[in-house]
Amino acid sequence: MKRLKIGIIPHTHWDREWYFTSSKSMIYSLLDFDEIIEYLEENEDFKCFELDGQTSIIEDYLSMRPDMEMRVKKLIKDNRIITGPWYTQSDTLVVSGESLIRNLLYGTRKARELGRSMEVGYLPDSFGMSEQMPQIYRGFGFKYAAFRRNLEDRLVKKGEFYWSSPNGDEVFVHNIYAYGSIGYPPEEPEKIETFMVEMIDKLKEKYRTGLILLFNGEDQKPIRKNLPQIIETARKVLPDIDFEIM
């Protein structure tokens, strides 16, 4: 039998403005992004960190920290900081197709200028989905997509499926259970074991490819520095399951 794999994605979801001002968001980003960059440079066992699929937030950060540009570029090129493909997150039902295409065009272009662009249609916080998205993604060469919300459990039971546009273009989709599914993991071995077993029991029928993705992060959440130690403890208490930062 194929071993179950738990992929843990450290990330932050970033609202440039919403429940606070863009100026306050900039202050938070200077603090959080400084910490992310420094910690990744100093800790090779922390494999990578996902910056919400938006290159605009890195552009904003570098406008205030131009001295950090080469360090940011190296981490992106080495696939330690994951960015792109969007310039900024979009709700795909309320904007035009031209807007979506240009958003991806500017996002992938900027991310590649910085070193590398994620080639996944990643929309963790959109409140609607256009049926044209697979067609748009395939136009950019993407074969995969990931999004949260937007599915009726009574209609779609599985969290992984092929999604087709009316023209026949399709992408393989991972429907994100929650981008904070492991946002606050316990640290004690017995609590980690209980937490993971309960999470696996909840999700193993939803994701049947042998891979369950858990997201360590939430809105404006800083890097969880002891995540590698928590994962190592999980490996020890659940040796029949593979755990990996992805």
N, C-alpha and C positions, 0 to 999 in steps of 0.2 A: 504494500500500500504506500502511495506517495505521502511523504512527510508534509505535514501542515507547516506553512510558513507565515509568520507574522511580520509584515513590513511596517516599520514605524517611520512616519514622515514628520520631522521637526520643521515647523513653519511658523509664520505669523500672518494673520489676516490684517490688512492695513486699509483703514478708511481715512482718506486724505482730509475729508470733512464729512461729518454726519452729526454725531452727538457731542462733538466739540469743534472748535474752530480749526481751520487749516494751520494757523500759527501754532496752536497748541500741539497739533499733530506733528509739526516739524520739530518741535522741541523733543517730543517723545522719540521721533525717528533718530535724531542725533544721538540720543542716549542709547537706544536699543541697537541701532546699526553699528555704532562704534563697538559695542560689547560683542555683537555677533562676529564682526570682522576679527577683532583681537582674539576671541576665544577659538575660532576656527583655525587661525594661524598657529596658535599655541597647542592645539589638541587634534592630532591627526586621527585619533580614534572616533572623533565626532565627524562622521563622514561628510555630511552636507546639511544645508539649511535652505528651505524653500521660501522665497520672498514673494508669495502671493500671486505669482503670474503677472505682475505689473512692473514694467520697466520705468514708468513715470516716477515711482517712489524712490528709485535709485537715482534718477536724474535730479529729483528734488534734493536728495541727500548730498549729492556731489556738488550741487550749486552752493551749498553751505560748507562742504568739506572737500574742496578741490584737491587738497594735499593727499586725500585718500584714494584718488582715482586709480593709481597703478596697483594698489593693494586690492581694491575691489575687482579690477580687471583680472588679476591673477587668480583670485578665488573663483570667479565666474568661469574663466577659461579652464581651470582645473576641475570644474563641475562640483565645487564645494558650496558656492552660492548658486542656487537655481533661480533663474529669472526668465521672463517672457512666458508665453508668446504675445500677451496683450500689452498695449501701452497703458491702459487703465481698464479695470473690470467693467463689464457692461451687462445690463439686463437686455437680453437679446430680443425681447418682444416689443420694446418701446422705442427702439431706434431703427433707422433705415439699414438696409443691407449694405449700402455704400459706407455708412458709418462703421459697421462691423468689419468690413474688409480693410478700411483704412486704419482702424484701430489695430488689427493684427499686423498690417503692413508696417506701421510705425513701431509697434512693439517688437516684432521680430528683428527689424532693421536695427533698432537701438540696442537690443540685447546682443546681437551679433557684433556690433561695434564694441560692446563691452567684453566680448569673448565667446559667448555661446547663448543660444536661445533654446528653451525647452520646446520640444516638438510634440506637445500634448495640448489639446483644446481644454485648458484648465479653467473652470468657472466655479469656484467654491461657494459663491454667495450671490448667485443670480436668482431672481424670483420668477423667471420665465424662460422658456426655450423655444426658439424658432425651429420649424421643421427643416429649414434650409441649412442648419448648422453643419451637418455632415458634408454637404456639398461645398460649403465655404472652407471647412477644414481640409478636405481633400484637395481643394484648389491651392492650399498652402503646403501640400505634401504630408499632412498629418494623417496617421492611421488610427490614432487613439484620442480619446477624450475622457474628461472626468468632470462631473458636476454634482452638486448637492441640491436637495429639494426637487420639486417639479415632477415627482412621480406619485401616482396613486398606488398605495400598497395593494389594494384590491384588484388592480389591473396589471401591475408589474410586480411579480414576486421576487425576482432575482435582481441582484445588484450589479451583474455583469451581462452585457448583451450587445448584439450588433444593432446599431441605430442607422436607419436608412432615410435619405431624403427622397422626395418624389422623383428625382431624376435617376435614382438607383445608386448614387454614391453612398458609401457606408463607412462608419468608423466603429471600432470596438470601444465600448463605454464602461467605465467604472463609476457607478453612482455612489458618491461619498456618503457613508453612514452619518458622520458628523465630523466637522473639521476640528472639534475639540474632544474626540472620542477617548483620547488618552491625554487630555490637557493637564490633568492633575493626578498623575499616577502615584500610588502609594510607594513607599521606600522599603518597608519591612518585608522580609522574604515571605512570611505567611500571608500577608495582605496582598502582595504582588501575585502570589499563586491564586488566591481567591478571585482577585480582580480579573486576571487573565482568563481563568477557566470560565467565569461568568460571561465575559465578553465573547469568548470563542463559542460557547453554547448559544449565545444570542445571534451570532452572525454566521456560523458555519454553514447553514442551509441557504443563506442569502448569497454567499460568495463560495461557489463550488469548484473554482479552478485550482484550489489548494493554496491560494494566497488571500489573506485578510489584511487590508491596509488600515492602520490606525494613525490618527493625526494628533501629534503633540504640539498644540498651539491653539490660540484663539485670537480675538481682536486685540491688536496692539500688544500682544504677549511677547515678552523677551525670551531669549534662548534659555532652555532648561539645561543648565550646565552639567548636572549629574545624570543626564539621560543614558549615557553609555554604561554607567554603573548600575542603573536600574535594569537595563536590558541584560547585563551580565548576570544579575541576580535571577532574572526571569529564566535565563538559560539553565541555571543550576537547579531551580525548583521544578522546571518543566523541561527535562532533557530530551523528550521526544518531539519537541517543537522547535523549529528554527526561528530565531529572532534576528532581525537585521534593520539597521537604519538605512533607509532607501532615499 
